[in-house]
Amino acid sequence: MSIHLETPVEYLKGVGAKRAEILKKETNIFTVEDLLQYFPYKYIDKSNFYSIASLRDFVNTYVQIKGQITAFHIAGSGKGRRLTAHFQDNTASIQLVWFNNLKYIEEMLRKNTTYIVFGKPTLFNNAMNITHPEMRTEQDENEYSATPFQPVYNTTEKMKRSGLDSKGVSRCTYQLLLEVKDNIPENLPNYMLEKLRLIDRKSAFIHIHFPQTQSLLKQAIDRLKFEEMFFMQLSILQFRQKNNQTSNGFLMPKVGAKFNEFYKHYLPFPLTDAQKRVIKEIRNDFVSGRQMNRLLQGDVGSGKTITAVLLMLIAIDNGFQCCLMSPTEILAVQHYTGICKLLANTDVPVALLTGSTKTSQRKILLPEIENGTIKIVVGTHALTEDKVVFDKLGFVVIDEQHRFGVEQRARLWKKSLSPPHVLVMTATPIPRTLAMTLYGDLDMSVIDELPKGRKPVVTQHYYQKDRPKIVRFLKEEIRKGRQVYVVYPLIEESETLDFSNLMEGYDSFKIDFPEPDYKISCVHGKLSSDEKEVEMQRFIRNETQLMLATTVIEVGIDVPNASVMVIENAERFGLSQLHQLRGRVGRGNEQSYCILLSDVKLSSDSKKRIQAMVETNNGFEIADFDLKLRGPGDLSGTKQSGTLDLKLINIVADEKIIATSRNIAQIILADDPALSKPENTLLKDYLEYLRKTKQKNYYRIG
C-alpha cells in the first residue's frame, strides 16, 4: 500500500491496529501526518566520542564510546543471571552487562566487530561497567538512524507498555520518513523560501526528527516554526479581511436621549481618558458600515462594564437590542445586578436569562425578548438556545470569551439576520505577542488607567508564622468599618479537600474573631446557588465583616467597602489568579491591601510569582511575567479552549518569527487578497487543506 500524509497511522509498518488505537487515545495521532508532526521535545547529543580510559571522570553521565567485544559469557542463576561482555578500545576496557533478554543479546553480539555503545558508566567493585547499553554497528549507520542527536519524544505509560516508548516512536517515525519522504508536498512558494532563506519542507521534517548537525536542526526548527505561525496569521488575516469586506455592520450614528440622560444625570463617576478613547473607537466602528469585532482589554476594576453599558445605550438609541454573555451564572448575576443598579433611574428594561431561570419566568421573558420590549439581556450560554429569539439584536458583549467555544459564539451571531457588532471583554491583560496569535482577527482597545481617586493596592508577603500580626491588622481594619476577604486555594481540584481546608480555616477564624463582635460569611462548593447568594448578600450589606471562600475568584462580587484580601497558601495560586483576586479590593477610595500568606519553603517559581505581585499592580506587566514563567498553554484557559495549540512556536522566545510571519502575510494579502495569483497557489491550496482538517477551530474558521 502506498503511504501518503493522510493515510491512517495503523497502515504504517510497525504500528498496526493496536498501537494505532493507543496513539489516537494518548496523543491524538490519527494519520501519518500527525505522527510526522509529533516532534521531539529534546535531543541527546551523540556527536562526541569518549575514550574508555577517560570514563572514570564521567560516572553516571551518558557517554558514547567506540570499540570491539573481545569476549562475552552468561553467568549466575535466577534473578542474578546476567550476560557480561568485555569491550575495549585502544585505551582501556570496560564491562557491558545485561540482565534481560539474554538469549537475544547473546545471539546478536559478535566478537571483533566495531560497535558504537551509548550508556551511563557506573563503578561496581572498583570496576567500570555500563548496564543495558544502546549498541549499533558502524554498518547500521544511515541517513536517519545514525543521527548524532538522538530525538526524545513525550510518551505515556500506556505507550511504553505497547513498545511506543521514545525509541519506539523514533523507529516508527524513521519508517514513516523512508516511506513518505517523496510524498511530502511543499506549501511555501520558492520566492518565500529564497527571500527568507528557509530550507524545503521535506528536509525540515527529516532534520527535525533525525538531525545530522546542530546547524541542520536549527534550520529545520526555524522553517517549521515559521510555517506554523505564518499559516495561522494568513488564515486569521484573510478571515478578518473577508469579514470586513462582506459583513455589513448595522449603522448606529445617533447618540440619543437614553445615552445623554444617563451620561448627564446618572453616571456614578467621571470617565477616565482611557474609557473616553475606547468609546470613541467603538463609535467609529458603529458608523463605519462594517461589522465590529473588537477586543476590549482592561485591568480588574478599570471600568469595562460601565463602558459597555454606555455603548449599549447608543445601540438602544438607534433601535437595537443588546446582550451580554458571561461564562458562569454567578458572573452573569453580578453583571445583571450591576447594570440594573446603574440604569435604575432610566426606563431601559433589563433581563437575566441563565440555565436556572424558571420555566414560569421564561414564559414571560422569551416573548418580551422576541418582540423587542426587553432592550438588554444578560445571561450565560443559555442565550444561545434556539428558543431565544431577538427582535433586532445589534450589539453583543462577551465577557471573558476564552471560556466559550467557537460553536457557542457562532450560535449567538445567528440570532440576527445580519451579524451584530461584537465586543469581547477580558480582565486578563494579554501580552502583545499572545494577542497577535489568539485575537489577530479582532481590533484591539485598551482601558489602561483606573478610575480617578483609586489608590494602588498595597501587596505584602507574610509567612504562616506571622499570622498573629495579620490578625491584629485585620481587626484594626474592621474597627475602621472595613471588610475582609480570605481566600483558600483549590487543592488538587478536589472539592472535598477544598471544603476541609476551608473549614479548618473557618474554625480558626472563629476563635480569632469571636461572635458577637465579629460576623463571618463562608462560601464553598457544597453550598447551593441560593445559599451562596444569601452569604454574599450578607457580606455586601456589611452584615458580616469577613468573607471566607474557595470560590471568590468566580464569585467576582464588587464590594467597595472591602479593603483587605488575604490569600491563604498563596504559593498554590497562579500569577493571573493572584492578580484577579487582588482586584477584588481597591474598589473604593480607601487604601486597600493584599496579604499573601505562604509556607516558608517555596519553590523558585512560587518565589518569583509572589515577588512579582509585591512589586507591581500593573496587569500587563503581570501578564508578561506570567507568560514567560508558565508559557501560553496555561494562560487564561487557552489550553482548555483549544484556541492555542502551537507545536513549536514559543510565544515569548519567538516574538521575531511571529512579527515576521504576520508582516509577510499582510503584504501577500494586500497584493493578492484571494491568493489567486499563480505564485500563491501553494499557499491557497494548503490553507484550504487546513480548513478541511481537524485544525479548523484552531484557525478560527467557525
C-alpha positions as CSV (number, residue, x, y, z in Angstrom):
1,M,0.0,0.0,0.0
2,S,1.3,3.4,-0.9
3,I,1.7,5.7,2.1
4,H,0.9,9.4,2.0
5,L,0.3,12.1,4.6
6,E,-3.5,11.4,5.0
7,T,-3.0,7.7,5.4
8,P,-4.4,6.4,8.8
9,V,-1.4,5.7,11.1
10,E,-2.4,2.0,11.5
11,Y,-1.2,1.3,7.9
12,L,2.3,2.4,8.7
13,K,4.7,-0.5,9.0
14,G,5.5,-1.2,12.7
15,V,2.3,0.4,14.0
16,G,-0.8,-1.8,13.3
17,A,-4.3,-1.5,14.8
18,K,-3.5,-1.9,18.5
19,R,-0.7,0.6,18.6
20,A,-2.7,3.0,16.4
21,E,-5.5,2.9,18.9
22,I,-3.1,3.8,21.7
23,L,-1.6,6.6,19.6
24,K,-5.1,8.0,19.0
25,K,-6.1,8.0,22.6
26,E,-2.8,9.1,24.2
27,T,-1.5,11.6,21.7
28,N,-4.3,12.4,19.1
29,I,-2.2,10.9,16.4
30,F,-4.6,9.6,13.7
31,T,-2.8,10.0,10.5
32,V,0.8,9.6,9.1
33,E,0.9,13.5,9.0
34,D,0.0,13.6,12.7
35,L,2.9,11.4,13.5
36,L,5.2,13.4,11.3
37,Q,4.2,16.5,13.3
38,Y,4.8,14.8,16.7
39,F,8.1,16.5,17.3
40,P,10.9,15.6,19.7
41,Y,11.0,17.7,22.8
42,K,14.7,17.4,23.3
43,Y,17.8,15.7,21.8
44,I,20.6,13.6,23.3
45,D,23.9,14.7,21.9
46,K,25.8,11.8,20.5
47,S,28.2,13.8,18.4
48,N,31.1,13.2,20.8
49,F,33.1,10.0,21.5
50,Y,34.9,9.3,24.7
51,S,37.9,7.0,25.3
52,I,37.2,4.2,27.8
53,A,40.2,5.3,29.8
54,S,38.5,8.7,30.5
55,L,35.2,7.3,31.7
56,R,36.1,7.5,35.4
57,D,35.6,11.2,35.1
58,F,32.1,10.7,33.6
59,V,30.5,8.2,36.1
60,N,26.6,8.3,35.9
61,T,26.8,10.6,32.8
62,Y,25.7,9.5,29.4
63,V,28.6,8.8,27.1
64,Q,29.4,7.3,23.7
65,I,32.3,5.0,23.1
66,K,33.6,3.0,20.1
67,G,35.4,-0.3,20.2
68,Q,35.1,-4.1,20.0
69,I,33.9,-7.0,22.0
70,T,36.7,-9.4,22.9
71,A,34.6,-11.9,24.9
72,F,31.2,-12.5,26.4
73,H,29.5,-15.1,28.7
74,I,26.4,-15.7,30.7
75,A,26.8,-16.4,34.4
76,G,24.7,-16.7,37.6
77,S,21.2,-18.1,38.1
78,G,17.7,-16.8,38.8
79,K,17.5,-13.0,39.3
80,G,21.3,-12.9,39.4
81,R,21.6,-14.3,35.9
82,R,23.4,-11.9,33.6
83,L,25.4,-11.6,30.4
84,T,28.8,-9.8,30.6
85,A,30.8,-8.6,27.6
86,H,34.3,-7.3,27.7
87,F,34.5,-4.2,25.5
88,Q,37.7,-2.4,24.6
89,D,39.2,0.4,22.6
90,N,42.9,1.3,22.2
91,T,43.0,3.0,25.7
92,A,41.3,0.5,28.1
93,S,38.4,-2.0,28.6
94,I,35.0,-1.9,30.3
95,Q,32.3,-4.5,31.0
96,L,28.9,-4.3,29.3
97,V,26.2,-6.0,31.4
98,W,22.6,-7.2,30.6
99,F,20.1,-8.8,32.9
100,N,17.1,-9.1,30.5
101,N,16.6,-10.8,27.1
102,L,19.9,-12.6,27.5
103,K,19.3,-15.2,24.7
104,Y,18.5,-12.4,22.2
105,I,21.6,-10.4,23.2
106,E,23.9,-13.4,23.1
107,E,22.7,-14.2,19.5
108,M,23.2,-10.5,18.5
109,L,26.7,-10.0,19.8
110,R,29.7,-10.5,17.5
111,K,33.4,-10.6,18.5
112,N,35.9,-8.4,16.8
113,T,33.1,-6.3,15.3
114,T,33.3,-2.5,15.8
115,Y,30.3,-1.3,17.9
116,I,29.2,2.2,18.9
117,V,28.0,2.0,22.5
118,F,25.9,4.6,24.3
119,G,25.1,4.5,28.0
120,K,25.8,5.6,31.6
121,P,29.1,4.2,33.1
122,T,29.0,3.2,36.8
123,L,31.5,1.8,39.3
124,F,31.0,-1.7,40.8
125,N,33.7,-3.3,43.0
126,N,36.0,-0.6,41.6
127,A,35.4,-1.8,38.0
128,M,33.7,0.3,35.3
129,N,30.6,-1.1,33.6
130,I,27.6,0.0,31.5
131,T,24.3,-1.7,32.2
132,H,21.9,-2.3,29.2
133,P,23.8,0.0,26.8
134,E,22.4,1.0,23.4
135,M,24.5,-0.6,20.7
136,R,24.8,-0.4,16.9
137,T,27.5,-1.3,14.4
138,E,29.1,1.1,12.1
139,Q,27.3,-0.7,9.3
140,D,23.9,0.2,10.9
141,E,24.6,3.9,10.2
142,N,22.4,5.5,7.5
143,E,20.9,8.9,6.7
144,Y,18.5,8.9,9.6
145,S,19.1,6.3,12.3
146,A,22.7,7.2,13.0
147,T,21.9,10.8,13.8
148,P,24.4,12.3,16.3
149,F,21.5,14.0,18.1
150,Q,19.0,11.3,19.3
151,P,15.5,12.6,19.4
152,V,13.5,12.2,22.6
153,Y,9.7,12.1,22.4
154,N,7.0,12.6,25.0
155,T,5.4,9.2,25.8
156,T,2.9,7.8,28.4
157,E,2.9,4.6,30.4
158,K,0.3,3.0,28.0
159,M,2.5,3.9,25.1
160,K,5.6,2.4,26.7
161,R,3.8,-0.8,27.5
162,S,3.0,-1.3,23.9
163,G,6.5,-0.6,22.6
164,L,5.9,3.0,21.9
165,D,8.5,4.5,24.2
166,S,10.7,7.3,22.8
167,K,12.8,4.8,20.8
168,G,9.6,3.1,19.6
169,V,8.2,6.4,18.4
170,S,11.6,7.2,16.8
171,R,11.6,3.8,14.9
172,C,8.0,4.5,13.6
173,T,9.0,8.0,12.5
174,Y,12.1,6.6,10.8
175,Q,9.9,4.1,8.9
176,L,7.5,6.9,8.1
177,L,10.2,9.0,6.5
178,L,11.5,6.1,4.5
179,E,8.0,5.5,3.0
180,V,6.7,9.0,2.7
181,K,9.6,11.4,2.2
182,D,9.0,11.8,-1.5
183,N,5.3,12.5,-0.8
184,I,5.8,15.5,1.5
185,P,4.5,18.4,-0.6
186,E,5.9,21.9,-0.3
187,N,3.5,24.5,0.9
188,L,5.6,27.7,0.6
189,P,6.4,29.1,-2.8
190,N,10.0,29.4,-4.0
191,Y,10.0,33.2,-3.7
192,M,9.3,32.9,0.0
193,L,11.9,30.2,0.6
194,E,14.6,32.3,-1.2
195,K,13.7,35.6,0.5
196,L,13.6,34.1,4.0
197,R,16.4,31.6,3.4
198,L,14.3,28.7,4.5
199,I,15.0,25.0,3.7
200,D,12.4,23.0,1.9
201,R,9.7,21.2,3.8
202,K,10.8,17.6,3.2
203,S,14.3,18.4,4.5
204,A,12.9,20.2,7.5
205,F,10.9,17.2,8.6
206,I,13.9,14.9,8.1
207,H,16.3,17.1,10.1
208,I,13.9,17.9,13.0
209,H,13.5,14.2,13.7
210,F,17.0,12.9,12.7
211,P,19.4,15.9,12.6
212,Q,23.0,15.3,11.5
213,T,24.3,18.6,12.8
214,Q,23.2,21.4,15.1
215,S,23.0,23.7,12.2
216,L,20.6,21.5,10.2
217,L,18.4,21.1,13.4
218,K,18.2,24.8,13.8
219,Q,17.3,25.3,10.1
220,A,14.6,22.6,10.4
221,I,13.1,24.2,13.5
222,D,13.2,27.7,12.0
223,R,11.5,26.6,8.9
224,L,8.7,24.7,10.7
225,K,8.2,27.4,13.3
226,F,7.7,30.0,10.5
227,E,5.3,27.7,8.6
228,E,3.2,27.1,11.7
229,M,2.8,30.8,12.6
230,F,2.6,32.0,9.0
231,F,-0.4,29.9,8.1
232,M,-2.1,30.8,11.4
233,Q,-1.6,34.5,10.6
234,L,-2.5,34.1,7.0
235,S,-5.8,32.5,7.9
236,I,-6.6,34.9,10.7
237,L,-5.9,38.0,8.5
238,Q,-7.7,36.6,5.5
239,F,-10.8,35.8,7.6
240,R,-10.7,39.3,9.0
241,Q,-10.2,40.8,5.5
242,K,-13.2,38.9,4.1
243,N,-15.3,39.8,7.2
244,N,-14.6,43.5,6.7
245,Q,-15.5,43.3,3.0
246,T,-18.6,41.1,3.2
247,S,-20.1,41.7,6.7
248,N,-22.1,44.8,6.5
249,G,-22.5,46.2,10.0
250,F,-25.5,47.9,11.5
251,L,-25.3,51.6,11.3
252,M,-25.7,53.3,14.7
253,P,-25.0,57.0,14.1
254,K,-27.3,58.5,16.7
255,V,-26.3,59.4,20.3
256,G,-29.8,59.9,21.6
257,A,-31.9,60.5,24.7
258,K,-31.1,57.4,26.7
259,F,-27.3,57.8,26.4
260,N,-27.5,61.6,27.1
261,E,-29.8,61.2,30.1
262,F,-27.6,58.6,31.7
263,Y,-24.4,60.4,30.9
264,K,-25.6,63.7,32.3
265,H,-27.5,62.6,35.3
266,Y,-26.7,59.1,36.4
267,L,-23.1,58.4,35.6
268,P,-21.7,57.4,39.0
269,F,-18.2,58.8,38.4
270,P,-16.4,60.7,35.7
271,L,-15.0,58.6,32.9
272,T,-11.2,58.2,32.5
273,D,-9.5,59.4,29.4
274,A,-9.0,55.7,28.5
275,Q,-12.7,55.0,28.7
276,K,-13.5,58.0,26.6
277,R,-10.9,56.9,24.0
278,V,-12.5,53.4,23.8
279,I,-16.0,54.7,23.4
280,K,-14.8,56.9,20.6
281,E,-13.1,54.0,18.9
282,I,-16.2,51.9,19.1
283,R,-18.5,54.8,18.0
284,N,-16.3,54.9,14.8
285,D,-17.0,51.2,14.3
286,F,-20.7,51.8,14.7
287,V,-20.8,54.3,11.8
288,S,-18.3,52.5,9.6
289,G,-20.8,50.3,7.8
290,R,-18.7,47.2,8.8
291,Q,-19.5,44.7,11.5
292,M,-17.3,45.4,14.5
293,N,-15.2,42.6,16.1
294,R,-13.2,44.2,18.9
295,L,-11.4,43.0,21.9
296,L,-11.5,45.3,25.0
297,Q,-8.8,44.7,27.5
298,G,-8.8,46.3,30.9
299,D,-7.4,45.5,34.2
300,V,-9.6,44.5,37.1
301,G,-11.7,47.5,38.3
302,S,-10.8,49.6,35.2
303,G,-14.4,50.2,34.3
304,K,-15.1,47.9,31.4
305,T,-18.7,47.2,32.4
306,I,-19.8,50.8,32.6
307,T,-18.1,51.4,29.2
308,A,-20.1,48.6,27.7
309,V,-23.3,49.9,29.3
310,L,-22.8,53.3,27.6
311,L,-22.2,51.7,24.3
312,M,-25.4,49.6,24.8
313,L,-27.3,52.8,25.3
314,I,-26.1,54.1,22.0
315,A,-27.3,50.9,20.3
316,I,-30.7,51.2,22.0
317,D,-31.0,54.8,20.9
318,N,-30.6,53.5,17.4
319,G,-33.4,51.0,17.8
320,F,-31.4,47.8,18.6
321,Q,-31.3,45.3,21.3
322,C,-28.2,44.2,23.2
323,C,-27.0,41.2,25.1
324,L,-24.1,40.4,27.5
325,M,-23.0,36.8,27.7
326,S,-20.9,35.6,30.7
327,P,-19.2,32.2,31.2
328,T,-20.7,31.5,34.6
329,E,-24.1,32.0,36.2
330,I,-22.5,33.9,39.2
331,L,-20.8,36.3,36.9
332,A,-24.0,36.8,34.8
333,V,-25.9,37.6,38.0
334,Q,-23.2,40.0,39.0
335,H,-23.4,41.8,35.7
336,Y,-27.2,41.9,35.7
337,T,-27.3,43.3,39.3
338,G,-24.6,45.9,38.4
339,I,-26.4,47.0,35.2
340,C,-29.8,47.2,36.9
341,K,-28.2,49.4,39.6
342,L,-26.7,51.7,37.0
343,L,-29.9,52.0,35.0
344,A,-32.3,52.1,38.0
345,N,-33.4,55.7,37.2
346,T,-33.9,55.1,33.5
347,D,-36.7,53.3,31.5
348,V,-34.4,50.7,29.9
349,P,-35.7,47.2,30.5
350,V,-33.0,44.7,31.5
351,A,-33.5,40.9,31.9
352,L,-31.5,37.9,33.2
353,L,-31.5,34.6,31.4
354,T,-29.5,31.6,32.7
355,G,-29.8,27.9,33.0
356,S,-31.5,28.4,36.4
357,T,-34.2,30.7,35.1
358,K,-37.5,29.1,35.9
359,T,-40.0,28.0,33.2
360,S,-42.6,30.4,34.5
361,Q,-40.1,33.3,34.2
362,R,-39.1,32.1,30.7
363,K,-42.7,32.2,29.5
364,I,-42.7,35.9,30.3
365,L,-39.2,36.7,29.2
366,L,-38.9,35.0,25.9
367,P,-41.9,36.8,24.2
368,E,-40.6,40.1,25.5
369,I,-37.2,39.4,24.1
370,E,-38.7,38.4,20.8
371,N,-41.0,41.4,20.5
372,G,-38.2,43.9,21.4
373,T,-39.7,45.0,24.8
374,I,-36.5,44.0,26.6
375,K,-33.6,46.0,25.4
376,I,-30.7,44.4,27.4
377,V,-30.5,40.7,28.1
378,V,-27.7,39.4,30.4
379,G,-27.1,35.7,30.6
380,T,-24.9,32.6,30.1
381,H,-24.7,30.2,27.2
382,A,-28.5,29.9,27.7
383,L,-28.7,32.9,25.4
384,T,-27.6,30.6,22.5
385,E,-30.6,28.3,22.9
386,D,-32.9,28.0,19.8
387,K,-35.9,29.2,21.9
388,V,-34.2,32.6,22.5
389,V,-35.2,34.8,19.6
390,F,-34.4,38.5,19.4
391,D,-36.4,41.2,17.6
392,K,-33.3,43.2,16.5
393,L,-30.1,42.2,18.1
394,G,-27.4,44.8,17.1
395,F,-24.7,44.7,19.8
396,V,-23.2,41.7,21.7
397,V,-20.8,41.9,24.6
398,I,-18.9,38.7,25.6
399,D,-17.2,38.6,29.0
400,E,-14.0,36.5,29.2
401,Q,-14.6,35.0,25.7
402,H,-11.8,32.4,26.1
403,R,-14.3,30.4,28.2
404,F,-16.7,30.0,25.2
405,G,-16.3,27.6,22.3
406,V,-16.4,28.6,18.6
407,E,-19.8,27.0,18.1
408,Q,-21.4,28.7,21.2
409,R,-20.3,32.1,19.8
410,A,-21.5,31.3,16.3
411,R,-25.0,30.3,17.6
412,L,-25.3,33.8,19.2
413,W,-24.3,35.5,15.9
414,K,-27.2,33.7,14.1
415,K,-29.7,35.4,16.4
416,S,-29.6,38.3,14.0
417,L,-30.3,38.5,10.2
418,S,-27.0,40.4,9.9
419,P,-24.1,39.8,12.2
420,P,-24.3,42.1,15.2
421,H,-21.4,44.3,16.4
422,V,-19.3,42.2,18.8
423,L,-17.3,43.5,21.8
424,V,-15.2,40.9,23.6
425,M,-14.1,41.9,27.1
426,T,-11.3,40.4,29.2
427,A,-10.0,41.4,32.6
428,T,-6.8,39.4,31.9
429,P,-4.4,41.7,30.1
430,I,-2.8,39.8,27.2
431,P,0.8,40.3,26.1
432,R,1.2,41.7,22.6
433,T,2.6,38.5,21.0
434,L,-0.1,36.4,22.6
435,A,-2.8,38.8,21.4
436,M,-1.4,38.6,17.9
437,T,-1.9,34.9,17.8
438,L,-5.0,34.5,19.9
439,Y,-7.0,37.5,18.8
440,G,-5.4,38.5,15.5
441,D,-8.8,38.7,13.8
442,L,-10.0,41.4,16.3
443,D,-9.4,45.1,16.6
444,M,-7.9,46.0,20.0
445,S,-8.9,48.5,22.6
446,V,-7.3,49.0,26.0
447,I,-8.5,50.7,29.2
448,D,-5.1,51.3,30.7
449,E,-5.9,53.5,33.7
450,L,-8.0,53.1,36.8
451,P,-10.9,55.5,37.8
452,K,-9.7,58.7,39.4
453,G,-9.3,58.5,43.2
454,R,-8.4,54.8,43.3
455,K,-5.3,54.1,45.3
456,P,-3.0,51.3,44.2
457,V,-3.4,48.1,46.4
458,V,-0.5,47.6,48.8
459,T,0.6,44.0,48.4
460,Q,2.6,42.3,51.2
461,H,4.0,38.8,51.7
462,Y,4.0,37.1,55.1
463,Y,4.7,33.5,56.3
464,Q,2.3,31.4,58.3
465,K,4.3,32.2,61.5
466,D,3.2,35.9,61.1
467,R,-0.5,35.0,61.5
468,P,-0.9,36.8,64.9
469,K,0.4,40.0,63.4
470,I,-2.0,39.7,60.5
471,V,-5.0,39.0,62.8
472,R,-4.2,42.2,64.7
473,F,-4.1,44.2,61.4
474,L,-7.4,42.7,60.2
475,K,-9.1,43.7,63.5
476,E,-7.7,47.3,63.0
477,E,-9.3,47.5,59.5
478,I,-12.6,46.1,60.7
479,R,-12.7,48.7,63.6
480,K,-12.4,51.3,60.8
481,G,-15.6,49.8,59.3
482,R,-13.8,47.9,56.6
483,Q,-14.4,44.3,55.4
484,V,-12.0,41.4,54.6
485,Y,-11.9,38.6,52.1
486,V,-10.0,35.4,53.0
487,V,-9.4,33.0,50.0
488,Y,-8.3,29.4,50.2
489,P,-6.8,27.6,47.2
490,L,-8.1,24.8,45.1
491,I,-6.2,21.8,46.3
492,E,-5.7,19.1,43.6
493,E,-9.0,20.1,42.0
494,S,-10.8,18.3,44.9
495,E,-14.0,19.9,46.3
496,T,-13.8,17.6,49.4
497,L,-10.2,18.7,50.2
498,D,-11.1,22.4,49.4
499,F,-14.0,22.1,51.9
500,S,-12.0,20.6,54.7
501,N,-9.2,23.2,54.1
502,L,-11.7,26.0,54.3
503,M,-13.5,24.5,57.3
504,E,-10.2,24.3,59.2
505,G,-9.6,28.0,58.4
506,Y,-13.2,28.9,59.4
507,D,-12.8,27.2,62.8
508,S,-9.5,29.1,63.3
509,F,-11.0,32.4,62.3
510,K,-14.0,31.9,64.7
511,I,-11.5,31.7,67.5
512,D,-9.6,34.8,66.5
513,F,-12.8,36.7,65.5
514,P,-15.5,35.5,68.0
515,E,-19.1,36.4,67.9
516,P,-20.9,38.7,68.7
517,D,-18.1,41.2,68.0
518,Y,-17.5,39.7,64.5
519,K,-19.6,38.0,61.9
520,I,-18.2,35.7,59.2
521,S,-19.6,34.7,55.8
522,C,-18.5,31.4,54.4
523,V,-18.8,30.4,50.7
524,H,-17.8,27.0,49.3
525,G,-18.7,24.4,46.6
526,K,-21.1,22.4,48.9
527,L,-23.5,25.3,49.1
528,S,-26.4,25.7,46.7
529,S,-26.6,28.7,44.4
530,D,-29.2,30.2,46.7
531,E,-27.2,29.6,49.8
532,K,-24.1,31.2,48.2
533,E,-26.3,34.2,47.2
534,V,-27.5,34.6,50.8
535,E,-23.9,34.6,52.2
536,M,-22.7,37.0,49.5
537,Q,-25.6,39.4,50.2
538,R,-24.9,39.4,53.9
539,F,-21.3,40.5,53.1
540,I,-22.4,43.1,50.5
541,R,-24.8,44.6,53.1
542,N,-21.9,44.7,55.6
543,E,-23.8,42.3,58.0
544,T,-20.6,40.2,58.0
545,Q,-17.1,41.6,58.2
546,L,-15.2,38.6,56.8
547,M,-15.9,36.5,53.8
548,L,-14.1,33.1,53.7
549,A,-14.2,31.3,50.4
550,T,-12.7,28.9,48.0
551,T,-14.6,30.3,45.0
552,V,-14.3,34.1,45.3
553,I,-12.3,34.1,42.1
554,E,-15.5,33.1,40.3
555,V,-17.9,35.0,42.6
556,G,-16.4,38.3,41.5
557,I,-18.6,40.4,43.8
558,D,-18.0,44.1,43.9
559,V,-17.8,45.4,47.5
560,P,-16.1,48.9,47.6
561,N,-16.0,48.7,51.4
562,A,-13.8,45.5,51.3
563,S,-10.3,46.8,51.9
564,V,-8.2,43.6,52.6
565,M,-7.7,40.4,50.5
566,V,-5.9,37.7,52.4
567,I,-4.8,34.8,50.2
568,E,-4.0,31.6,52.1
569,N,-1.3,29.4,50.7
570,A,-0.6,32.0,48.0
571,E,2.1,29.7,46.5
572,R,-0.7,27.4,45.3
573,F,-2.2,30.0,43.0
574,G,-1.1,31.0,39.5
575,L,0.0,34.6,39.0
576,S,-3.0,35.6,36.9
577,Q,-5.3,34.2,39.7
578,L,-3.5,36.1,42.3
579,H,-3.8,39.3,40.3
580,Q,-7.6,38.7,39.7
581,L,-8.1,38.1,43.4
582,R,-6.2,41.3,44.3
583,G,-8.6,43.2,42.0
584,R,-11.5,42.4,44.3
585,V,-10.2,45.1,46.7
586,G,-9.2,48.7,46.0
587,R,-12.6,49.5,44.5
588,G,-13.3,52.2,47.0
589,N,-11.5,55.4,47.9
590,E,-9.8,54.0,51.0
591,Q,-6.3,52.3,51.0
592,S,-6.6,48.6,50.3
593,Y,-4.3,45.7,51.0
594,C,-3.5,42.3,49.6
595,I,-1.8,39.9,52.0
596,L,-0.1,36.8,50.5
597,L,0.3,34.1,53.1
598,S,2.7,31.2,52.3
599,D,4.8,28.4,53.8
600,V,8.4,29.3,54.5
601,K,9.6,26.7,52.0
602,L,8.8,28.0,48.5
603,S,9.8,26.7,45.0
604,S,11.7,29.0,42.8
605,D,8.6,29.8,40.6
606,S,6.5,30.5,43.7
607,K,9.1,33.0,44.9
608,K,9.1,34.7,41.5
609,R,5.2,34.9,41.4
610,I,5.0,36.3,44.9
611,Q,7.8,38.8,44.2
612,A,6.1,40.0,41.0
613,M,2.8,40.6,42.9
614,V,4.6,42.6,45.6
615,E,6.5,44.7,43.1
616,T,3.7,45.7,40.6
617,N,0.0,46.3,40.3
618,N,0.2,46.6,36.5
619,G,-1.8,43.8,34.9
620,F,0.1,44.0,31.6
621,E,3.4,43.6,33.4
622,I,1.9,40.7,35.4
623,A,0.7,39.0,32.2
624,D,4.1,39.4,30.5
625,F,5.8,37.8,33.5
626,D,3.2,35.0,33.8
627,L,3.7,34.2,30.1
628,K,7.4,33.9,30.5
629,L,7.1,31.9,33.6
630,R,4.3,29.5,32.6
631,G,4.1,29.6,28.8
632,P,0.9,30.3,26.8
633,G,-0.8,26.9,27.2
634,D,-1.8,27.6,30.8
635,L,-2.9,31.2,30.5
636,S,-6.5,32.3,30.7
637,G,-7.9,28.9,29.8
638,T,-6.3,29.0,26.3
639,K,-5.2,25.4,26.6
640,Q,-8.8,24.3,27.6
641,S,-10.4,26.4,24.8
642,G,-8.3,24.7,22.1
643,T,-7.5,28.1,20.6
644,L,-3.8,27.9,21.1
645,D,-2.3,24.6,20.2
646,L,1.1,25.5,18.9
647,K,3.6,22.6,18.4
648,L,6.8,24.5,18.0
649,I,6.3,28.3,18.4
650,N,7.3,29.8,21.8
651,I,5.2,32.9,22.3
652,V,7.9,34.5,24.4
653,A,11.1,33.5,22.7
654,D,9.8,33.6,19.1
655,E,8.4,37.2,19.0
656,K,10.6,38.0,15.9
657,I,9.2,35.0,14.0
658,I,5.6,35.9,15.0
659,A,6.1,39.5,13.8
660,T,7.8,38.5,10.6
661,S,5.2,35.9,9.7
662,R,2.4,38.4,10.3
663,N,4.1,41.1,8.3
664,I,4.6,38.8,5.3
665,A,1.1,37.6,5.5
666,Q,-0.2,41.2,5.5
667,I,2.0,42.0,2.4
668,I,0.8,39.0,0.5
669,L,-2.9,39.6,1.2
670,A,-2.6,43.3,0.4
671,D,-1.4,42.3,-3.1
672,D,-3.5,39.2,-3.6
673,P,-6.5,39.0,-1.2
674,A,-7.9,35.8,-2.6
675,L,-4.5,34.2,-3.2
676,S,-5.4,33.7,-6.8
677,K,-2.1,34.6,-8.4
678,P,-0.1,31.6,-9.7
679,E,2.8,32.2,-7.4
680,N,0.4,31.8,-4.4
681,T,-1.3,28.6,-5.5
682,L,0.6,26.6,-2.9
683,L,-0.5,28.9,-0.1
684,K,-4.1,28.8,-1.2
685,D,-4.2,25.0,-1.5
686,Y,-2.6,24.4,1.9
687,L,-4.8,26.9,3.6
688,E,-7.9,25.1,2.2
689,Y,-6.4,21.8,3.3
690,L,-6.0,23.1,6.9
691,R,-9.6,24.4,6.9
692,K,-10.9,21.0,5.9
693,T,-8.9,19.1,8.5
694,K,-9.0,18.9,12.3
695,Q,-7.3,22.2,12.6
696,K,-10.5,24.0,11.6
697,N,-11.2,25.6,15.0
698,Y,-7.5,26.4,15.6
699,Y,-7.5,28.6,12.6
700,R,-10.7,30.4,13.9
701,I,-12.9,29.5,10.9
702,G,-16.2,28.9,12.7
